[in-house]
Amino acid sequence: MGKNILEVCLSPDLGGLELFTVNCYRAFREKGICKVALSPGSKLDKYLECNDKFYVERKKLFPFIPAFKLAKYVDKNEIDIIHFHWTRDIITVVLAKLISKRNPDIVQSRHMRMTRFKDDLYHRWIYKNIHMIHAVTQDVKEQLMKFIPHAIIPKIELSYLGVRAKQEVNLANLQRKHNIQNDSFIVGIVGRIQEGKDQHIVVEAVGKLKNLNITLMIIGDSMDDKYLSRLNFMCKELGIEKSVIFTGFTKEIDEYMKLCDITVLATKNETFGLVIIESMANKTPVVATDRGGPLEIIDDGVDGLLYDGSSEDLAKKIKRLYNDKSLRDELSINSLKKVQDKFDYQKQLNKLYEIMTKDDNDTKF
């Protein structure tokens, strides 16, 4: 008999972490009962259309209030596993487990690196109450095993994030919407517009190539108006403002990725890089920073290109792909094959479901 799962993500944002919550909910409800707890009115709430939502407002200073509400919901719906994603929800979830009469297992999907020892009393109490941590990369798994004391470390399991191979679509409407010429080489960067995503590096790189027929599409919602203003100012200063398109928020991520000739992941500290494998699934070559998650996804020169994080090196890689269609075609074919072999949506979510729900007395490693 399957176990009842509650997906929890009270984040106000809508990025890779939040979209993975949606993927888990949609996949796990096909296997049994799965509910989802969200913050009311959040971007994730507006994005996910379903009848299984439960609303909890995160209270930073008074976590007992949402924890009591969550515990009551857990008991009423006979929840066996609370699966949470946003690290800031950890105290609410642990308190809910302890308040609940059912004492459900807690599984955390760890999307971020861990960089310091968790040996204080607070973290010892936290991790004693977590059944399993799902690491989204091998690097994250190694960090968890390094920084959580062995005496209280939960079971650690690795399962990569996954995506579906995409269907071909008609892109004419998007081209007309943004007045894009057929011969323009489109460079895309997908993600929330905020300084940590380093869109300015891509703007600088395209600015160095303004003699080429390049259109830059910055795809995503702005989380920082000052940073957005800075990007607009940079475009004007570099003389490329007519070649840069800010799409704003869109649900048509796949369509925009297919429209692009290449995409860029510019983040210098990306734990995984869901947008990388999404682009690969759309057969759009990726240029990504040569550190963190991209190193576990891309074989440089085989199914993508890596660069050193500077706008100078990024400009070189963009120009190389601009001039070499045969290389773009080769990267497209190889990247799709890698997604199908290593980052398939159904395979990875099936694996995660199995390790979350199995009953065993195995050792923690």
N, C-alpha and C positions, 0 to 999 in steps of 0.2 A: 504493500500500500504506500502511495506517495506521501510526501510530507508537505504540510502547508507552509508556504513561504511568504514573508512580508519584505518587500524591497523598500528601503528607506533612503531618501535623499532630500534633505531640507535646504539644499543649496539654492540661492536666488538666481544662479547663472544658468547658461545653457551651452555647455561645451562637451568635450569628449567624455568626461566623467558622467555627466548627467545623461547623455545619450546612451551610454553603456547601461545605465539603470533601466532605461526604456527597453533596450535589447534584452536584458535579463528578464524583465517582466513579461515581455511578449513571448519569449522562448519558454519560460518556466510555466506560464499559464496553460500551455499546450500539454504539459505533463501532469498537471494537477491544479490545485488551488494556489493562486498567487495574487497577492494584493500589493498595493504600493502606497507608501506614506510620503506626502509632499508638503511643501510650504504653500499655503493658499495664495494664489495670485502670482506665483513665481513664474519665470519663463518656462521652466520645465512643466509646471501645471498647465500653462497655456498650450504647450507643444503636444503633450500627451492627451489624447482623447480616449477615454475608457470609463467604465462604470465601477472600477475597482479602486478608486482613489479614496484615501483617508487623509484628512488635513491635520497637520500639526505645526504650530508656530514655534520656531526655535527661540528659547529664552536663554541668552548667554549668562545672565546673572541669576536666573531662577530655573535651572534645568529640571527641578522636581516637577514643575507644573506640566511641561510637555511629556515628561517621563511617565507621570501618573496616567495621562490621557492615552499614551501609547500602550502602557501596560494593560489598561482596561480593554483596548482594542485587541490586543494579543490574546487575552483570555476569552473574549467574546467570539473571536474567529478561530480559536484553537490553533494558533500559529505555533509551528514547531521550530522554525528558523527565522531569525531576523538577519537580513543581509543588507548591510549598509555600505555606502561608498564614500561619502564626504567625511573627512577626518574630524571636522568640527561637530559632527553628530555623535561622536563616540561616547560622551558622558551621558547624553540623553538615552542612548540605546542601552548602555550598561545599567543605568538606573532602572529603566523599564524592565529589563530582564529580572533584576533583583526584586522589584515590586510585584511583578507578575506571579500569579499562582502556578503558571505552566513552566516557568523557568526555561524559556526556549534557548536553543543554541544561538550564539552570535557568530556570524561570518562577516569579516571585513574584506572588501576588495580594496587593496592598497594601490592607489594610482600614483602616489608621490614617493619620492625617495625618503629614506630615513637617514639623518646625518649626525645624530648624537645618541649617546647612551640613554636608555630609558630605565634607569636604576633607582629612581626616587620612589617614595611610598605611593604617590598617586598612580604612577604608571605600573607599578607592581600590582596594585589593586585592579587597575583597568585590565591588564593582560591576563590576570588570573580568571577573569570572567569572559574572555573571548575564546571560543572553541577553535576557530580556524582563521587564518589570514590568507587571502588569495593574492599572490604577487603577480602583477601583470607583466613583469620581465624577470629574467634571471638575475639581473643587477639588483632589482628591488628585493628579491628573495635573499640574496647574499647579504644585503644591508640589514634586513630584518633579523637574520640569524646572528649577525655581528653585534647589533646594538640592543637587542632585547635580552635580558638575563636568561641564561639557560634554564634556571629553576622555574621560571614562570612563562616561558615562551609558548604561545599556542602552536598548533600544527600549522606548518607553512606549506602551501601548495602553489605550484606555478601553472598558470593557464593564460596563454596570450589572448588579447582581444581579437575579435574576428569581424570580418565583413563579408557581404555577399558579392559575387561577381555581378556586374551590372548589365542591364539590357541596353541596346542601342536606342537612342531617342532622337527626335527631330529638334535641332538646335536653332532653327531659323528664327523662332520667336524671340529667343534671348539675344540673338545678333541684332534683330530689328530694335528690340527694347533699348539696347545700349549703343545703337548706331555703330556697330563694329564692322569694318570692312573684311571681306573674305581673305585678303592677303595679309592681314595683320597677325603677327606672332603674339599670342596671348600668354602672359605669365600670371599665374594666380597664386594668391596666398589666402588660405582659409582658416578662420578662427576668430575668436573675440578680439576686437581692436583694443589692445592695452599694451603698455610698454613691455611687459614680460614676454609678449609674443614677437617682439622685434620686427614689426612691419617696417620700421624706419630703415633697417638694413636693406630690405628689398627695394625701397624707394631710392636709396642711395645707389644701389647697384644698377637699377634701371636708368637712373640719371646719368651714369657713366656710359650708357649705351644709347643715348637719345638720338644718335645719328641713324639708328636702326629702326625698322618698322615694328616697334613693340608696343603693345597695350598691356598695362598692368591692371589686374582686377584684384581689389582688396575686398574679400568676401567675408562678411560677418558683421555682427552688431557691435556698436561702440560701447565699451564699458568705462571709458575715460575720455570725457569731452576735451580735456586739456591736451591729451595725447593725440586725439583726432585732429584738433586744431594745429598741432605741431606737424602732423603728417601733411595736412593741406598746405601749410606754409612752406614746408620742404619741397613739395611738388612745384609750387610757384617759383621758389628760389632756383630750383634746378631746371626750370623751363619745360617741365613735362606734365603740367596740370591738365592739358588737353588729352594726354595719353593715359591718364589714371582714372579708373572707375571705382567708386565706393558703392558696393551693392546694397549695404545695409543688411539687416537680418533676412534670411531666406531659408525656406525648407527645401529648396531645390538644389541642395549641395551637389548631388551627383550630376545634375544637368550642367551646373557651372564648371565642375571639374572636367567633364567631357568637352566643354567648350574651350578649355585651356589647352595650349600646346604643351606646357609644363606647369607644375606647381612647385612651390618652395615651402619648406618648413624652416623657419629662421630662428626658432627658439634655441637658446644656448643651453638650456637645462631641461629638455623634454624627457620625461620619464619613459614614455612609450612613443606616442605619435600616431594616434588613431587616423588622423588626416592623411598620413603617409600611405597606410594600407587601403584607405578609401580611394585615394588617387590611383594607386596601383590596380585596384579592382576595376577602375574606370579606364584602364589602359592609358593613363596619362603619366608620363615620366616625372619623377620627383628629384629635386635637388634638396638635400637636407644637411644640417650641421653634423659634423663628424664626432659626436659625443652622445652619451646617454642612449636612449631608446633607439634612435636611428641605426646605431651600430648593430643592434640585434635584428634589424629588419632588412637593411640594404647591404648588398654586396656591391661595393663601389665599382662602377663601370660595367656591371653585369645586369642589374635590375634597378639601377638608380645611380645618382651621383652624390658624393659627399663633398662638403666644402668646409673651410676652416673657421667659419663664423664671421669673417670679414666681408664687407661689401665689395672689396677688390676681388677676392677669390670667387665670390658669388657671381660677379659680373663676368668673370672668365668662363664659369661653368654655363651660365645662361647663353653667352655668345657661342660657346662650343655647340650647344644643342640647337641654337638658332641656325647655325651653318651646316649642321649634319643631320639631315632627315633620316638617313639610314641608321644612325645611332639611336635616334628617338624611337624608330620603329622596333629596333632590337630590344631596347629597354622596356618598351610597352609589352612586347610578347613575353619577355622573361618575368616582368613584374606581375602580370596576371597569373602566370604559372605558379609563382611563389605564393601568392594569395591563396590559390586553390589548394596548394600542397600544405602550407604552414599556417595560414591565417583565415581559414574558412570559418564563416560565421557559425554554421550549424555544428561543425566538429568541435570548436572551442567552447561553445555554450553547452553542448552535451557533456563535454569533459568537466566543465565547472559544475554542472548540475549533479553529476555522478559523485564528484569528490565532496560536494556540500551535503549530499543526502545520505551517503553510505554510512552504515553503522559498523564500526570496527574498533578494535583495541590495538591498532598499529602504533608503533612508536611515532613520535612527532616528526621524524624526518624520513 
